[in-house]
Amino acid sequence: MNMTHKELVDQVSANLFKKSGKIESQKSWLAMRNYLEQLDSEQLKLLLKEAD
């Protein structure tokens, strides 16, 4: 899996959105994105693996 950090953040947030079916608010969406941005690529890859 050769994705950039931004692509990983996008993929993890998309998976979270699919699982929850909705995002409560734009504020919570931005908070989640900010949190994901702080993770390193290995942590994001692990989150993707766990989602499968």
C-alpha positions as CSV (number, residue, x, y, z in Angstrom):
1,M,0.0,0.0,0.0
2,N,1.8,3.1,-1.3
3,M,-0.3,6.0,-0.3
4,T,0.6,9.5,0.7
5,H,-0.3,10.7,4.2
6,K,-3.2,12.7,2.8
7,E,-4.5,9.7,0.9
8,L,-4.3,7.6,4.0
9,V,-6.2,10.2,6.0
10,D,-8.9,10.4,3.3
11,Q,-9.2,6.6,3.2
12,V,-9.5,6.2,7.0
13,S,-12.1,9.0,7.3
14,A,-14.1,7.5,4.4
15,N,-14.1,4.1,6.1
16,L,-15.2,5.7,9.4
17,F,-18.0,7.5,7.5
18,K,-19.2,4.3,5.9
19,K,-19.3,2.5,9.2
20,S,-21.1,5.2,11.1
21,G,-23.4,6.1,8.2
22,K,-23.3,9.8,9.1
23,I,-21.1,12.4,10.6
24,E,-22.8,14.3,13.5
25,S,-21.7,17.7,12.5
26,Q,-19.1,19.5,10.5
27,K,-17.3,20.3,13.7
28,S,-17.0,16.7,14.7
29,W,-15.9,15.8,11.1
30,L,-13.1,18.4,11.3
31,A,-12.0,17.2,14.7
32,M,-11.8,13.7,13.4
33,R,-9.8,14.8,10.4
34,N,-7.5,16.9,12.6
35,Y,-6.9,13.8,14.8
36,L,-6.1,11.6,11.8
37,E,-3.7,14.2,10.4
38,Q,-1.7,13.9,13.6
39,L,-1.2,10.2,13.2
40,D,1.8,8.9,11.2
41,S,1.4,6.8,8.1
42,E,2.0,3.5,9.9
43,Q,-0.8,4.2,12.4
44,L,-3.2,5.1,9.6
45,K,-2.3,1.9,7.7
46,L,-3.1,0.0,10.9
47,L,-6.5,1.6,11.2
48,L,-7.2,0.7,7.6
49,K,-6.2,-2.9,8.2
50,E,-8.4,-3.1,11.3
51,A,-11.4,-1.7,9.3
52,D,-11.3,-4.6,6.9
